[in-house]
Amino acid sequence: MKYRTLGKTGLRVSEVGMGTWQLAGKPWGWDAPDENESMRALYRFVELRGNFIDTAWVYGRVDEPGDEQGKHCSEELIGKFIKESGNREKIIIASKIPGKNRKWPAWRGVPISEVFPKGYIEKMVDSSLKSLKIDSLDLMQFHVWQDQFVEEDDWKSEIQSITKKGKVKYWGISINDYQPSNCFKTLETGLIGTIQFIFNIFHQKPTEKLLPFAKKHNVGLIARVPRDEGGLTGKLTLESKFNDDMRSKYFSEERLKLLIPRIKKLEKLLGNEAKTLPELALRWILSFDEISTVIPGTRKVKYVDDNASVSDGRKLTGQLMEKLKHHAWERNFYVDLDPSMKNDDYIER
């Protein structure tokens, strides 16, 4: 496993991390995972010298979204792994604080007092620390964000206080879907060290502004959704059906008709540089030096092995990277998951 520096935090992270939203509990309608297999996947990831594990307070929750107690299954399984394995010093743990109003993404015009009110941030940090069974988080991220939040000061003083207490070492933002520039004013405060954002062959918009900004200001970049929720795995067909999980809407029949022809064109580029579409998807991201780590969602040992194998130092050639520029497909398939999102434009133009 190769390592990169996570921006100004100075943390050395495995360039292939482990996303854990499907790790345990009830991940948004997906079939309940085999948590024994998930535990084996965590062990295998560390065995292969992976060290960056990304989770969130809401991942795998089994109770009502408005309940601020309950089980936090992803965090709790990771906590169990840490205690059982004794690997705390070998891994870097990142979690996320949901907005108090439970809106994804953060809506424009809604004040931070409704999303991250005074006192709420530390309360959520304490909750995650308890679930993870640790004393300090390496990185805590805001799970939603609007750059307008920078105009208020309560959150700034609160995170500085939490850091001084030793509960959180560094802070980051998981920015809104398809809004890669909705964080620049906040980054200029110097309080935020990392940005987590959607980045894949279809969504290349971040290369225009975010990547150059991050390079100039030494911001750590964490690439999420590297395979477009499964669209870039090459496993879907026009006949693909899903249970009641989010993919049934994300990949509706009409959308599969749009997706599959694009996948067929991408598959024609496979060869010596990348033999499979999942490999191509990760290798494309890691060919950008600005990226610190990519976090494919993983809950099976086989996929841990496959993902880690891409971390071999090989980057795609300039010729192939140039060809892949023409496969960008900017759109927002999340919009139908929450009808209220149609009231706003959540794609950065």
PADOFI-96530 format. One record per residue (C-alpha): residue in one letter; y, z, x. Coordinates in steps of 0.5 Angstrom, whole numbers, plus 2048, in hexadecimal, padded with zeros to 3 digits. Layout:
N
aYZX/...
END
This chain:
349
m800800800/k8077FE803/y80D803802/r814801800/t81A806800/l81D8087F9/g8248067FA/k82980C7FC/t8248117FA/g820810801/l8198117FE/r81480C801/v81080A7FB/s80A8057FA/e80D7FE7F8/v8077FE7F3/g8088047EE/m8048077E8/g8078067E1/t80480B7DC/w80680A7D5/q7FF8087D3/l7FC80E7D7/a7FB8137D2/g7FC8157CB/k7FE8107C6/p80280B7C9/w8068087C3/g8008057BF/w7FC8037C5/d7F48057C5/a7F480C7C8/p7F280C7CF/d7EC80F7D3/e7F08147D6/n7EA8157DB/e7EB80E7DD/s7F280F7DE/m7F18157E2/r7ED8117E7/a7F280C7E7/l7F78117E9/y7F28137EF/r7F180C7F1/f7F880A7F1/v7FA8107F6/e7F380E7FA/l7F68077FB/r7FD80B7FE/g80180A7F7/n80680F7F7/f80B80D7F1/i80980F7EA/d80E80E7E4/t80D8127DE/a8118147D8/w81281A7D3/v8108157CD/y80A8127D0/g8048137CC/r8078187C7/v80381A7C2/d80881D7BD/e80E81B7B9/p8148187BD/g81881D7BB/d8148237BD/e8178267C4/q81082A7C6/g8098277C5/k8058247CA/h80881F7CF/c80181C7D1/s8038177D7/e80781D7DA/e8018227D9/l7FC81D7DB/i80081C7E2/g8018247E2/k7FA8257E2/f7F88207E7/i7FD8237EC/k7FA82A7EB/e7F38277EB/s7F48237F1/g7F98277F5/n7FD8207F7/r8048237F5/e8078217FC/k80481A7FC/i8078187F6/i80E8167F3/i80F8187EC/a8148157E7/s8158167E0/k81A8157DB/i81E8187D5/p81E8157CE/g8258157CB/k82581B7C6/n8268167C0/r8208127C2/k82380B7C2/w8208067C6/p8258037C9/a82B8077C9/w8308047C4/r8368017C6/g83C8067C3/v83880C7C2/p83B8117C7/i8378157CC/s83781B7C8/e8328197C3/v82E8167C9/f82E81B7CE/p8328217CC/k8348277D0/g82E82B7D2/y8298267CF/i8288237D6/e8268297D9/k82182B7D3/m81E8257D4/v81D8267DC/d81A82C7DB/s81582A7D5/s8138247DA/l8128297E0/k80E82D7DB/s8098277D9/l8088257E0/k80782C7E3/i80C82B7E9/d81282F7EB/s8168287ED/l8178217EB/d81881C7F0/l81B8177EB/m81E8187E4/q8208127E0/f8248127DA/h82080E7D5/v82580A7D2/w82D8097D4/q8338067D2/d8388057D8/q83E8087D3/f83A80E7D5/v83E80F7DB/e8448107D8/e8428177D6/d84181D7DB/d83C8227D8/w83681E7DA/k83981D7E1/s83A8257E2/e8338267DF/i82F8227E4/q8328257EA/s83182C7E7/i82A82A7E6/t8298277ED/k82C82D7F0/k8278317ED/g82282D7F0/k81F82B7EA/v8208237EB/k8218207F2/y8248197F0/w8268167E9/g82580F7E6/i82680B7E0/s8218077DD/i8268027DA/n8267FE7D3/d8217F87D2/y8247F27D5/q82B7F57D6/p82A7F57DE/s8327F67DF/n8337FC7DA/c8338017E0/f8387FF7E5/k83E8037E3/t8398097E3/l8368077EA/e83D8087ED/t83D80F7EB/g8388107F1/l8348157ED/i82E8107EB/g82A80D7F1/t8258097ED/i8248047E7/q81E8027E3/f81E7FB7E0/i81A7F67DD/f8197F17E2/n8147EB7E2/i8137E47E3/f8157E27DC/h81B7E77DC/q81F7E57E3/k8267E77E0/p8267ED7E5/t8267E97EB/e82D7E77E9/k8317ED7E9/l82D7F37EA/l8297F27F0/p82F7F07F4/f8337F67F1/a82D7FA7F3/k82C7F87FA/k8347F97FC/h8348007F9/n82D8027FB/v82A8037F4/g8228047F4/l81F7FF7EF/i8198007EB/a8167FA7E7/r8137FB7E1/v80F7F77DC/p80D7F27E1/r8087EE7DD/d80C7EE7D7/e8087F37D3/g8027EF7D4/g8057E87D3/l8047E67DB/t7FD7E97DC/g7FA7E27D9/k7F67E57D5/l7F97E47CE/t7F87DE7CA/l7FA7DB7C3/e7F57DE7C0/s7F67E57C3/k7F67EB7BE/f7F97F27BF/n7F87F97BB/d7FE7FC7B8/d8017FD7BF/m8087FA7C1/r8047F47C4/s8037F27BD/k80A7F07BC/y80C7EF7C3/f8077E97C3/s8077E77BC/e8047E07BA/e80A7DC7BB/r80C7E07C2/l8057DE7C4/k8067D77C3/l80C7D77C7/l8097DB7CD/i8037D87CE/p8057D17D0/r80A7D57D5/i8047D87D8/k8007D27D9/k8067CF7DD/l8067D57E1/e7FE7D57E2/k7FF7CE7E6/l8037D27EB/l7FD7D67ED/g7FA7D57F4/n7FA7D87FB/e8007DC7FA/a7FE7DF7F3/k7F77DE7F0/t7F87E17EA/l7FE7E27E5/p7FE7EA7E5/e7FE7E97ED/l8047E47EC/a8087E87E8/l8087EE7ED/r8097EA7F3/w80F7E77F0/i8127ED7EF/l8107F07F6/s8137EA7F9/f81A7ED7F8/d81C7F17FD/e8217F57F9/i81B7F87F5/s8187FF7F7/t8127FF7F2/v80F7FC7EC/i80B8007E7/p8067FC7E3/g8038007DE/t7FC8037E0/r7F78077DD/k7F08047E0/v7EE8047E7/k7EC7FD7E7/y7F47FB7E6/v7F68007EB/d7F27FC7F0/d7F47F67EE/n7FC7F87EE/a7FB7FB7F5/s7F87F57F8/v7FF7F17F7/s8027F67FC/d8007F3802/g8077F0805/r8067E9803/k80C7E67FF/l80C7E07FB/t80F7DA7FF/g8167D77FD/q8137D17FA/l80F7D57F5/m8157DA7F4/e8197D47F2/k8147D17EE/l8147D77EA/k81B7D87E9/h81A7D27E3/h8157D77DF/a81A7DC7DD/w81A7DD7D6/e81F7E27D4/r81E7E57CD/n81D7EB7C9/f8167EC7C6/y8187F47C5/v81D7F27C0/d8187F27BA/l8157F97BC/d81B7FC7B9/p81F7F97B4/s8257FC7B5/m8257F97BC/k8277F27B8/n82E7F57B7/d8307F47BE/d82F7EF7C4/y82A7F37C9/i82A7ED7CE/e82F7EC7D3/r8327E57D3/
END
